[in-house]
């Protein structure tokens, strides 16, 4: 991979998190799916690739707007959770596929041509230039790619309760940003939109949706357990003590135990040329 900051193993990056991921990762507002449906003219014939699908935060709701969803993730336990949720809700048009973004060329035959690829909360883990190149080859003329990103719980607007979370995590795990059991992570130096603008995709646009999220202490702890940097395997035998410490500190800060966050959801969209406009 081209990114020098990649030190993790994709197969254990989120070990032990899938159950928490399914329960505590926030969903996306309806405006996101309306935007994608209108921008990419999605209908019952559309084929959508959800790359780095997790437990289906995109695949499940967007299944209402397409004929077929191919949801790919490198961790089987994430896919198991997604399948169970789909089954419980009678959703039958999602294929849950074990695979990695780095293996797209090898998977091209089984994946087929795609109208839209959505990468949500996952692009930072990928070899971005290579993935966009591979996706361009998979994308139907006139189709495209959408990269979705929202404010991570500890990021965005600085608030006292986030400072408490940071302090407790630092006390128990130190200052290094963990990336699974054996890795570390640093953010890419370029914005996601820049990677798209440097690719073969065109008409790169960014739209931002502002929303408010209200977190309880249980939700905050569940979310942290769903992350690559504060998962139960990383905390190990300190998990119970960490949780008790965080509950106590947050409870002292706000007796109502409800914490309000202002969140920005960023949707970066781009297109492949329609066939009649492809240069010869």
KEMI-978346 format. One record per residue (C-alpha): x, y, z; residue number from 1. Coordinates in Angstrom, 2 decimals, always signed. Layout:
BEGIN
        X        Y        Z  num
        X        Y        Z  NUM
...
//
This chain:
BEGIN
        X        Y        Z  num
    +0.00    +0.00    +0.00    1
    +1.07    +3.57    -0.66    2
    +0.14    +4.98    +2.74    3
    +3.16    +4.92    +5.02    4
    +0.90    +5.10    +8.10    5
    -0.66    +1.67    +7.50    6
    +0.56    -0.62   +10.27    7
    -2.56    -2.59   +11.13    8
    -4.01    -5.95   +10.19    9
    -7.42    -5.55    +8.56   10
    -8.49    -8.98    +9.79   11
    -8.17    -8.05   +13.47   12
    -8.55    -4.26   +13.28   13
   -12.02    -4.44   +14.83   14
   -11.75    -7.73   +16.70   15
   -14.28    -8.03   +19.49   16
   -16.31    -5.00   +18.37   17
   -19.04    -6.30   +16.04   18
   -21.82    -6.58   +18.63   19
   -21.09    -3.10   +19.93   20
   -20.73    -1.80   +16.36   21
   -24.21    -3.00   +15.44   22
   -25.83    -1.56   +18.57   23
   -23.98    +1.65   +19.20   24
   -22.62    +3.05   +15.93   25
   -24.97    +5.92   +14.99   26
   -26.97    +5.60   +11.81   27
   -27.09    +8.25    +9.12   28
   -29.89   +10.79    +8.68   29
   -32.49   +10.22    +5.98   30
   -31.11   +13.22    +4.10   31
   -28.01   +11.19    +3.21   32
   -30.03    +8.49    +1.44   33
   -32.30   +11.01    -0.26   34
   -29.21   +12.81    -1.59   35
   -27.69    +9.57    -2.91   36
   -30.95    +8.42    -4.48   37
   -31.47   +11.71    -6.31   38
   -27.86   +12.36    -7.27   39
   -27.23    +8.89    -8.70   40
   -30.80    +8.26    -9.97   41
   -31.08    +5.09    -7.92   42
   -33.92    +2.71    -8.70   43
   -34.83    -0.97    -8.49   44
   -32.29    -1.77   -11.20   45
   -29.36    -0.10    -9.43   46
   -26.45    -2.13    -8.05   47
   -24.66    -0.58    -5.05   48
   -21.36    -1.59    -3.49   49
   -20.98    -0.79    +0.22   50
   -17.23    -1.08    +0.70   51
   -16.14    -1.51    +4.32   52
   -19.76    -2.09    +5.27   53
   -19.30    -2.90    +8.96   54
   -22.63    -4.18   +10.27   55
   -24.67    -2.44    +7.59   56
   -25.15    +1.18    +8.64   57
   -25.32    +2.08    +4.93   58
   -26.29    -1.22    +3.29   59
   -29.44    -1.78    +5.33   60
   -31.19    +1.58    +4.84   61
   -30.04    +2.09    +1.24   62
   -31.47    -1.31    +0.29   63
   -34.83    +0.46    -0.03   64
   -33.50    +2.45    -3.00   65
   -31.76    -0.20    -5.10   66
   -32.18    -3.64    -6.58   67
   -29.01    -5.18    -5.22   68
   -26.45    -4.29    -2.55   69
   -23.03    -5.93    -2.31   70
   -21.79    -5.32    +1.22   71
   -18.08    -6.11    +1.65   72
   -16.08    -6.18    +4.87   73
   -12.85    -7.95    +5.94   74
   -14.31    -9.23    +9.22   75
   -16.75   -12.11    +9.22   76
   -18.28   -11.18   +12.59   77
   -19.33    -7.79   +11.19   78
   -21.06    -9.55    +8.30   79
   -22.77   -11.98   +10.69   80
   -24.29    -9.06   +12.59   81
   -25.41    -7.41    +9.36   82
   -27.01   -10.60    +8.05   83
   -28.92   -11.07   +11.30   84
   -30.29    -7.52   +11.21   85
   -31.28    -7.91    +7.56   86
   -33.03   -11.22    +8.30   87
   -34.89    -9.73   +11.27   88
   -36.14    -6.89    +9.07   89
   -37.02    -8.97    +6.02   90
   -34.33    -7.37    +3.84   91
   -33.36    -9.82    +1.09   92
   -31.44    -7.80    -1.52   93
   -28.07    -7.57    +0.26   94
   -25.13    -9.89    -0.43   95
   -22.80    -9.98    +2.57   96
   -19.31   -10.68    +1.22   97
   -16.07   -11.31    +3.08   98
   -13.33    -9.32    +1.36   99
   -10.94    -6.39    +1.48  100
   -10.68    -3.18    -0.50  101
    -7.19    -4.22    -1.58  102
    -8.61    -7.27    -3.37  103
   -11.12    -5.50    -5.62  104
    -9.47    -6.59    -8.89  105
    -9.63   -10.24    -7.81  106
   -13.28    -9.80    -6.79  107
   -14.32    -7.91    -9.94  108
   -15.79   -10.96   -11.66  109
   -18.09   -11.83    -8.78  110
   -18.95    -8.23    -7.89  111
   -19.81    -7.17   -11.45  112
   -20.46    -3.66   -12.66  113
   -21.69    -1.12   -10.11  114
   -23.86    +1.99   -10.34  115
   -22.64    +3.44    -7.05  116
   -20.00    +2.62    -4.46  117
   -20.48    +4.04    -0.97  118
   -17.56    +4.14    +1.46  119
   -18.71    +5.32    +4.89  120
   -16.42    +5.74    +7.90  121
   -13.94    +3.45    +6.15  122
   -11.96    +5.32    +3.47  123
    -9.23    +6.28    +5.96  124
    -8.37    +2.58    +6.35  125
    -7.83    +2.05    +2.62  126
    -5.09    +2.51    +0.05  127
    -7.01    +5.45    -1.31  128
    -5.41    +6.01    -4.71  129
    -5.48    +2.30    -5.58  130
    -9.05    +1.80    -4.36  131
   -10.35    +4.69    -6.46  132
    -8.53    +3.34    -9.50  133
   -10.02    -0.12    -8.96  134
   -13.49    +1.28    -8.34  135
   -13.36    +3.33   -11.53  136
   -12.92    +0.10   -13.48  137
   -15.92    -1.46   -11.69  138
   -18.22    +1.55   -12.11  139
   -20.74    +1.75   -14.92  140
   -20.46    +4.85   -17.15  141
   -22.49    +7.61   -15.51  142
   -22.22    +5.92   -12.12  143
   -20.02    +7.06    -9.30  144
   -18.66    +6.91    -5.81  145
   -19.71    +8.58    -2.55  146
   -17.44    +8.90    +0.47  147
   -19.28    +9.62    +3.71  148
   -17.69   +10.81    +6.90  149
   -19.07   +12.21   +10.13  150
   -17.59   +13.58   +13.32  151
   -16.15   +10.81   +15.48  152
   -17.43   +10.90   +19.05  153
   -14.25   +12.46   +20.43  154
   -13.78   +14.85   +17.49  155
   -15.82   +17.77   +16.16  156
   -16.94   +20.48   +18.56  157
   -14.79   +20.52   +21.71  158
   -16.97   +19.98   +24.76  159
   -16.23   +19.30   +28.46  160
   -17.62   +15.77   +28.33  161
   -15.36   +14.91   +25.39  162
   -12.39   +16.17   +27.37  163
   -13.38   +13.80   +30.18  164
   -13.49   +10.88   +27.72  165
   -10.07   +11.82   +26.31  166
    -8.58   +12.07   +29.78  167
    -9.89    +8.67   +30.91  168
    -8.73    +6.99   +27.69  169
    -5.31    +8.57   +28.05  170
    -5.05    +7.35   +31.65  171
    -5.82    +3.76   +30.67  172
    -4.38    +3.49   +27.16  173
    -1.87    +6.28   +26.78  174
    -1.67    +8.91   +24.07  175
    -1.03    +6.69   +21.01  176
    -3.98    +6.16   +18.67  177
    -4.45    +2.41   +18.57  178
    -5.53    +0.65   +15.38  179
    -6.62    -2.77   +16.44  180
    -4.56    -5.09   +18.58  181
    -1.18    -4.52   +16.93  182
    -1.42    -1.28   +14.95  183
    -1.34    +2.49   +15.24  184
    -3.10    +5.12   +13.16  185
    -2.48    +8.66   +11.92  186
    -4.88   +10.58    +9.70  187
    -3.96   +11.09    +6.04  188
    -2.44   +14.46    +5.20  189
    -4.84   +15.11    +2.30  190
    -8.59   +15.54    +2.47  191
   -10.76   +12.80    +1.02  192
   -12.02   +15.21    -1.64  193
    -8.44   +15.75    -2.81  194
    -7.98   +12.01    -3.40  195
   -11.13   +12.03    -5.50  196
   -10.07   +15.10    -7.48  197
    -6.74   +13.43    -8.24  198
    -8.51   +10.27    -9.47  199
   -10.27    +9.57   -12.78  200
   -13.62   +10.38   -11.21  201
   -15.08   +13.79   -12.06  202
   -17.58   +16.38   -10.81  203
   -16.38   +16.11    -7.23  204
   -18.76   +17.88    -4.86  205
   -19.13   +18.02    -1.10  206
   -22.35   +18.44    +0.83  207
   -22.59   +18.77    +4.59  208
   -25.54   +17.90    +6.79  209
   -25.61   +19.27   +10.34  210
   -27.37   +17.37   +13.07  211
   -27.55   +16.94   +16.81  212
   -26.79   +13.67   +18.59  213
   -27.67   +12.96   +22.18  214
   -25.56   +10.35   +23.94  215
   -26.19    +8.48   +27.17  216
   -23.29    +7.09   +29.17  217
   -24.21    +3.56   +28.07  218
   -24.14    +4.67   +24.43  219
   -20.79    +6.42   +24.85  220
   -19.22    +3.33   +26.40  221
   -20.78    +1.04   +23.78  222
   -19.49    +3.29   +21.03  223
   -15.97    +3.28   +22.45  224
   -16.05    -0.52   +22.60  225
   -16.93    -0.48   +18.88  226
   -13.77    +1.40   +17.93  227
   -10.39    +0.19   +16.77  228
    -8.64    +2.13   +19.56  229
   -10.71    +1.28   +22.65  230
   -12.10    -2.18   +21.96  231
   -12.48    -4.86   +24.66  232
    -9.42    -6.80   +23.36  233
    -7.28    -3.64   +23.63  234
    -8.52    -2.87   +27.15  235
    -8.11    -6.50   +28.19  236
    -8.34    -7.04   +31.93  237
    -8.71    -3.28   +32.42  238
   -12.10    -3.15   +30.69  239
   -14.23    -3.18   +33.85  240
   -12.05    -0.65   +35.66  241
   -11.95    +1.61   +32.61  242
   -15.73    +1.50   +32.32  243
   -16.29    +2.23   +36.01  244
   -13.84    +5.14   +35.85  245
   -15.53    +6.64   +32.78  246
   -19.03    +6.21   +34.23  247
   -17.99    +7.94   +37.44  248
   -16.29   +10.86   +35.70  249
   -19.11   +11.48   +33.24  250
   -21.72   +11.12   +35.96  251
   -20.02   +13.79   +38.03  252
   -19.97   +16.12   +35.05  253
   -23.68   +15.82   +34.25  254
   -26.15   +14.14   +36.58  255
   -28.72   +13.85   +33.78  256
   -26.26   +11.54   +31.98  257
   -27.24   +12.96   +28.59  258
   -24.58   +14.57   +26.46  259
   -25.36   +16.65   +23.37  260
   -23.06   +16.76   +20.35  261
   -23.22   +18.87   +17.19  262
   -22.24   +16.66   +14.27  263
   -21.33   +17.32   +10.65  264
   -22.01   +14.56    +8.13  265
   -19.91   +15.09    +5.00  266
   -20.88   +13.46    +1.70  267
   -18.30   +13.70    -1.10  268
   -19.69   +12.60    -4.46  269
   -18.06   +12.02    -7.84  270
   -18.96   +10.47   -11.20  271
   -17.55    +8.41   -14.02  272
   -18.10    +9.88   -17.48  273
   -21.16    +8.63   -19.35  274
   -20.03    +6.38   -22.20  275
   -20.93    +8.88   -24.90  276
   -18.59   +11.42   -23.32  277
   -15.56    +9.14   -22.87  278
   -12.58   +10.53   -24.75  279
   -11.22    +8.39   -27.60  280
//
